[in-house]
Amino acid sequence: MTARALIIAAPNSGAGKTIVTLGLLSALKRKGIAVRAAKAGPDYIDPAFHAAATGEETFNLDTWAMPPSLLDALLSETARDCDLLVIEGVMGLFDGAAGPRGRTGAAADLAARYAVPVVLVLDVAAQAQSAAAVVRGFGSHDADVHIDGVVLNRVASARHRSLVSDAIEERGVRVLGAFPRDVALLPQRHLGLVQAREHGDLRERLEALADLTERHIDLDGAVAIARPIEFAAGGPIFAFPPPGQRIALAADAAFTFVYPHLLASWRKAGAEIVPFSPLADEPPPEGCDVCWLPGGYPELHGGVLAAAQKFQAGLTRFAQTRPVHGECGGYMVLGEGIKDASGTRHRMAGLLGHCTSFAKRKLHLGYREARLRAQSPIGPAGAIVRGHEFHYATLLAAGDDEPLVELADAQGRAIGNDGGRRGWVTGTFFHAIARKGID
C-alpha cells in the first residue's frame, strides 16, 4: 500500500468538516491527484457527497459497529489505486460511545489505529486567540492522536484570521487556511444535508467549493501532512451474508440509506443487486428471491407512495412467498400508514400493523446492538447485529406483530423490543452495519 491519508475532524458537530472535506476532495481531484474518501462512523448522507466529488465509492469506517477485520478490509479496498485518502470524522474528534479504547466509533480511534494525522476544523466565528487553547487541548488529549494542521472556518476578516492563526502557530501547529464566514453552499434538513442526488446543480456546487478551497486553503500543505497508511493487509469485505442470491433493492429519492459496504460485501459473496423504484410505481422484480427496503425519506413522498398501486400490489405479492425486509424508512412503508409533517395520513403497504408519524417529531439517535428473535434477512434467530438508529419518526400505533429484535444501547443496557415480523415480512427502525463476533 502506498496511499497516504489524513483525517478531517473538529471539536464538535457543525464546525464545517463536510464543507472542508468536499472542498479538498474537489480541488485535489482538479489538480490530477487520485483522491478517495471515507467517512468515520454511521452516516449515509456525507459519503454520497464524497462519491460525487471523487467519482469513487465511499465506505464508512466504524470502530464500534465493525469488527477489526472489516475495518482493515474496507480501508484496504478504499486505499487501493489512490494517492490520497481523506477520512471525514463524525461529531467531535473524540466523540463516540463509552467503551473499550479504540472501539468507541470516534474518529480518534481511526487516527490512533492507523497512525493517520488529523486536520482540525475550527469554527472561530465567536472567538479569536482562545482557539489556540482548543488546539492545544486536542493535541495533548491522546498521545496516539496527532493534530498536524488546522483549517479555520467562519472567519470574519483578515485581522480576525491573523489573530487566530498567529496564536495557533505559536503552539507549533500549522494553519492551512481559512474559510470566510458567509460560506453556505449546501442546504440542510432534519437528518443532515439535503441529499447529494437531490441537487440538480451538484457539480456546479462542488466546482464552487473547489474554487473557494483553492483561494483559501494551502492544498500542497494539506497533502504534505498526509502520511502512509499503516495497517495489515485486509481480507475479504464481510459484514453479514447476503440475504439472497438476487436482491431486489428499492432505490430512489425515498429509499437511499443503504451502506455501500453491505452492497460490496453481498456482491463479493456472489449476490446480484437488482434496483427498482417505488416512486416510479415499480414492483420488486419477480426474478429476485428477497426484497430490501432501505431507509430514506418516505415521509417526504407519502402521497406518491400511497398512489403507487403497482408497487404496493407487487410488494404484497412478493411477500407471500419470499422475504421482505425494511429498515427505518423502509419499515415505515411496510406499516399501515405514515402521517407526514403536515398531519396528512398516507396509506402504506399494510404488511405490518404499525403506523408512524412525522407530525410529532422526536429524535431517536444512537448505536444499537440487536439480538434477532427470529430468522430474517439480517441473520438467523439469536444472531447479534450492531448498527444504529437515527430518525425523527414516532410510532402512532405499534400494531400486534411479533417484535423482530431485542435492542441494547452501546453500553449494553436493554432498550426493549423493536420492529415487527409477520410471515415473510420483517422490519425495524434499526439500521444494520455488521454482524458481531465474525472475527
VODOZA-145334 format. One record per residue (C-alpha): residue in three letters; x, y, z. Coordinates in steps of 0.1 Angstrom, whole numbers, padded with zeros to 4 digits, always signed. Each point is the difference from the previous one (the first is absolute). Layout:
# VODOZA-145334
alaXYZ ...
This chain:
# VODOZA-145334
met+0000+0000+0000 thr+0014+0034-0010 ala-0030+0022+0007 arg+0003+0028+0025 ala-0028+0011+0022 leu-0013+0028+0022 ile-0031+0005+0022 ile-0021+0032-0001 ala-0015+0003+0035 ala-0013+0028+0023 pro-0007+0006+0037 asn-0038-0002-0007 ser-0027-0006-0025 gly-0009+0029-0023 ala+0036+0014-0001 gly+0003-0005-0037 lys+0016-0034-0005 thr-0020-0009-0030 ile+0005+0033-0018 val+0038-0002+0005 thr+0000-0037-0010 leu-0019+0005-0032 gly+0020+0031-0008 leu+0033-0020+0004 leu-0013-0030-0020 ser-0013+0022-0029 ala+0031+0022-0001 leu+0025-0029+0002 lys-0018-0020-0027 arg+0001+0031-0022 lys+0038+0001+0005 gly+0002-0036-0013 ile+0006-0017+0033 ala-0016-0034+0003 val-0021+0006+0032 arg-0026-0021+0018 ala-0020+0005+0031 ala-0014-0019+0030 lys-0024+0010+0028 ala+0005-0007+0037 gly-0030-0014+0018 pro-0036-0006-0011 asp-0011+0024-0027 tyr-0017-0003-0033 ile-0001+0035-0014 asp+0036+0012+0001 pro+0014-0031-0019 ala-0023+0008-0029 phe+0015+0035-0003 his+0035-0015+0003 ala-0007-0024-0029 ala-0013+0029-0021 ala+0031+0020+0007 thr+0025-0029-0007 gly-0019-0021-0025 glu+0008-0030+0023 glu-0020-0020+0025 thr+0003+0011+0036 phe-0001-0025+0029 asn-0008+0007+0037 leu+0026-0010+0026 asp-0017-0006+0033 thr+0022-0013+0029 trp-0030-0008+0023 ala-0023-0018-0024 met+0026-0017-0023 pro+0025-0027+0010 pro+0037+0008-0006 ser+0001-0024-0029 leu-0027+0019-0018 leu+0016+0034+0007 asp+0033-0013-0015 ala-0017-0014-0030 leu-0019+0032-0007 leu+0031+0021+0004 ser+0020-0022-0022 glu-0027+0001-0027 thr-0003+0038+0003 ala+0037+0007-0001 arg+0005-0022-0031 asp+0010+0020-0031 cys-0001+0035+0017 asp+0027+0024+0010 leu-0018+0016+0028 leu-0028-0011+0023 val-0020+0027+0019 ile-0020-0013+0029 glu-0028+0023+0013 gly-0006-0003+0037 val-0033-0002+0018 met-0012+0024+0027 gly+0030+0012+0021 leu+0033-0018-0005 phe-0002-0019+0033 asp-0038-0004+0001 gly-0013-0036+0000 ala-0015-0026+0022 ala+0013-0008+0034 gly+0020-0032-0003 pro+0034-0016-0005 arg+0027+0022-0014 gly+0001-0002-0038 arg-0036-0013-0003 thr-0021+0031+0007 gly-0009+0010-0035 ala+0019+0033+0003 ala+0022+0013-0028 ala+0028+0001+0025 asp-0001-0039+0001 leu+0009+0000-0037 ala+0028+0026+0005 ala+0016-0021+0027 arg-0006-0035-0016 tyr+0014+0010-0034 ala+0024+0028+0009 val-0019+0025-0021 pro+0007+0037+0007 val-0029+0023+0008 val-0009+0034-0016 leu-0022+0018+0025 val-0028+0022-0013 leu-0008+0029+0025 asp-0031+0021-0002 val+0015+0033+0013 ala-0031+0022-0006 ala-0002+0008+0037 gln+0037-0001+0011 ala+0035+0011-0009 gln+0032-0009+0019 ser-0020-0024+0022 ala+0000-0024-0030 ala+0037-0007+0008 ala-0011-0015+0033 val-0024-0022-0017 val+0027-0013-0023 arg+0024-0005+0029 gly-0026-0020+0019 phe-0009-0022-0029 gly+0037-0005-0008 ser+0009-0012+0035 his-0032-0020+0007 asp+0013-0033-0015 ala+0036-0007-0007 asp-0009-0023-0029 val-0021+0026-0018 his+0020+0027-0017 ile-0014+0034-0010 asp+0022+0010-0029 gly-0020+0028-0016 val-0029+0024+0005 val-0026+0015-0023 leu-0019+0030+0013 asn-0037+0004-0009 arg-0023+0030+0002 val+0028+0026+0001 ala-0013+0036+0001 ser+0029+0019-0014 ala+0037+0000-0008 arg+0007+0014+0035 his-0021-0027+0016 arg+0019-0027-0019 ser+0034+0015+0010 leu-0009+0000+0037 val-0011-0036-0001 ser+0027-0013-0023 asp+0029+0016+0019 ala-0012-0013+0033 ile-0003-0036-0014 glu+0033+0000-0018 glu+0018+0011+0031 arg-0010-0034+0013 gly+0018-0016-0029 val-0031-0011-0020 arg-0003+0011-0036 val-0031+0020-0011 leu-0008-0012-0035 gly-0025+0027-0008 ala-0033+0015+0009 phe-0035+0001-0015 pro-0020+0033+0003 arg-0031+0003+0022 asp-0025+0001-0028 val+0006-0034-0017 ala-0034-0018-0003 leu+0001-0022-0031 leu-0019-0031+0013 pro-0035+0003+0015 gln-0011-0022+0029 arg-0031-0018+0012 his-0009-0021+0031 leu+0024-0029-0005 gly+0029+0021-0013 leu+0009+0014-0034 val-0026-0002-0027 gln+0011-0031-0019 ala+0025+0001-0028 arg-0024-0015-0025 glu-0025+0028+0006 his+0023+0027-0013 gly-0004+0005-0037 asp+0029+0024+0002 leu+0023-0021+0022 arg+0029+0001-0025 glu-0002+0038+0000 arg-0001+0001+0038 leu+0031-0023+0002 glu+0018+0021-0025 ala-0008+0031+0020 leu+0014-0018+0031 ala+0031-0009-0019 asp+0005+0037-0010 leu-0005+0011+0036 thr+0025-0025+0013 glu+0026+0009-0026 arg-0003+0036+0011 his+0000-0005+0037 ile+0018-0033+0008 asp+0036-0011-0004 leu-0006-0032-0021 asp+0036-0010-0002 gly+0003+0005+0038 ala-0030-0023+0005 val+0015-0027-0022 ala+0033+0003+0018 ile-0016-0007+0033 ala-0014-0034-0011 arg+0019-0031+0009 pro+0002-0035-0014 ile-0028-0022+0014 glu+0012-0026+0025 phe-0021-0032+0002 ala+0000-0037-0006 ala-0011-0011-0035 gly-0038-0002+0001 gly-0018-0033-0007 pro-0034-0003-0018 ile-0027+0026+0008 phe-0025-0018+0022 ala-0027+0017+0021 phe-0027-0028-0001 pro-0010-0025-0026 pro-0022+0012-0029 pro-0037-0005+0007 gly-0005-0016-0033 gln+0016-0008-0034 arg-0019+0027-0019 ile-0009+0029+0023 ala-0028+0025-0011 leu+0012+0033+0014 ala-0023+0030+0002 ala+0021+0029-0013 asp-0013+0035-0007 ala-0004+0033+0018 ala-0022-0016+0028 phe+0024-0030+0005 thr+0036+0011+0001 phe+0015-0011+0033 val+0019-0032-0007 tyr+0036-0004+0010 pro+0024-0006-0029 his+0020-0025+0020 leu-0031-0022+0003 leu-0006+0000-0038 ala+0037-0006-0006 ser+0000-0029+0025 trp-0030-0016-0016 arg+0014+0004-0035 lys+0033-0015+0010 ala-0019-0029+0014 gly-0016-0006-0035 ala-0034+0017+0005 glu-0016+0023-0026 ile-0015+0033+0009 val-0031+0009-0021 pro-0012+0035+0006 phe-0036+0012-0005 ser-0019+0032+0007 pro-0031+0001+0021 leu-0004+0037-0008 ala-0002-0010-0037 asp-0027-0025+0010 glu+0023-0030-0007 pro-0006-0032+0019 pro+0028-0022+0013 pro+0014-0020-0030 glu-0016-0035+0000 gly+0033-0016-0008 cys+0014+0009+0035 asp-0001-0022+0031 val+0000+0028+0026 cys-0011+0037+0002 trp+0019+0026+0020 leu-0016+0034+0007 pro+0027+0024+0013 gly-0005+0031+0021 gly-0004+0034-0015 tyr-0027+0027-0001 pro-0033-0017-0007 glu-0017+0027+0021 leu+0008+0025-0027 his-0016-0022-0027 gly-0030-0014+0019 gly-0025+0010-0026 val+0020-0015-0029 leu+0006-0033+0019 ala-0037-0003+0010 ala-0010+0004-0037 ala+0026-0025-0012 gln-0024-0029-0004 lys+0022-0022-0022 phe+0028+0003+0027 gln-0023-0008+0029 ala-0018-0029-0018 gly+0033-0014-0012 leu+0016+0003+0035 thr-0030-0018+0015 arg+0002-0028-0026 phe+0038-0003+0005 ala-0005-0003+0038 gln-0023-0030-0004 thr+0029-0023-0009 arg+0033+0019+0006 pro+0017+0021+0028 val-0006+0038+0000 his+0020+0021+0025 gly-0002+0037+0007 glu+0024+0022+0019 cys-0012+0033+0016 gly-0017+0017-0029 gly-0006-0033-0017 tyr-0015-0013+0033 met-0023+0030+0000 val-0012-0009-0035 leu-0008-0036+0010 gly-0024+0013+0026 glu-0037+0011-0003 gly+0007+0037-0005 ile+0023+0030+0003 lys-0011+0034+0014 asp+0021+0027-0016 ala+0012+0033+0015 ser-0033+0017-0009 gly-0021-0027+0018 thr-0012-0016-0032 arg-0002-0038+0002 his+0011-0021-0030 arg-0009-0036-0004 met+0030-0023-0002 ala+0005-0037-0009 gly-0017-0014+0032 leu+0022-0030+0001 leu+0007+0008+0037 gly-0024+0015+0024 his+0018+0031+0013 cys-0007+0036-0010 thr+0026+0028+0002 ser-0001+0037+0002 phe+0023+0028-0010 ala-0024+0026+0013 lys+0011-0006+0036 arg+0038+0000-0004 lys+0023-0016+0025 leu+0037-0007-0006 his+0011-0036+0005 leu+0037-0002-0003 gly+0028-0023+0011 tyr+0018-0033-0005 arg-0020-0032+0004 glu+0008-0036+0005 ala-0028-0022-0011 arg-0007-0037+0008 leu-0022-0015-0026 arg-0031-0017+0014 ala-0007-0018-0033 gln+0016-0008-0034 ser+0001+0030-0023 pro+0020+0014-0029 ile+0025+0015+0026 gly+0007-0033+0016 pro-0012-0032+0017 ala-0018+0000+0034 gly+0024+0007+0028 ala+0025+0019-0022 ile+0013+0033+0014 val+0003+0029-0025 arg+0015+0034+0007 gly-0014+0032-0015 his-0018+0032+0009 glu-0032+0020+0001 phe-0004+0035-0015 his-0035+0012-0006 tyr-0026+0025+0011 ala-0031-0021-0008 thr-0021-0014+0029 leu-0024-0029+0003 leu-0036+0011+0000 ala-0011-0036+0003 ala+0022-0030+0008 gly-0022-0026-0016 asp-0001-0036+0012 asp+0028-0016-0019 glu+0027-0020+0017 pro+0032+0021+0006 leu+0030-0007-0021 val+0029+0009+0023 glu+0010+0006+0036 leu+0020+0033+0001 ala+0027+0012+0023 asp+0019+0033-0001 ala+0038+0004-0005 gln+0006-0008+0037 gly-0021-0032-0001 arg-0029+0015+0018 ala-0033-0016-0011 ile-0023+0023-0019 gly-0028-0025-0008 asn-0015-0017-0030 asp-0001+0017-0034 gly-0013-0006-0034 gly-0026-0025-0012 arg-0003-0033-0019 arg-0030-0016-0017 gly+0005-0029-0023 trp+0028+0008-0025 val+0000+0037+0010 thr+0024+0016+0025 gly+0011+0035+0008 thr+0014+0023+0026 phe+0011+0036+0006 phe+0035-0015+0007 his+0026+0003-0028 ala+0023-0030-0002 ile+0037+0006-0005 ala+0018-0034+0007 arg-0005-0033+0018 lys+0017-0002+0034 gly+0025-0027+0006 ile+0011-0008-0036 asp+0037+0004+0007 
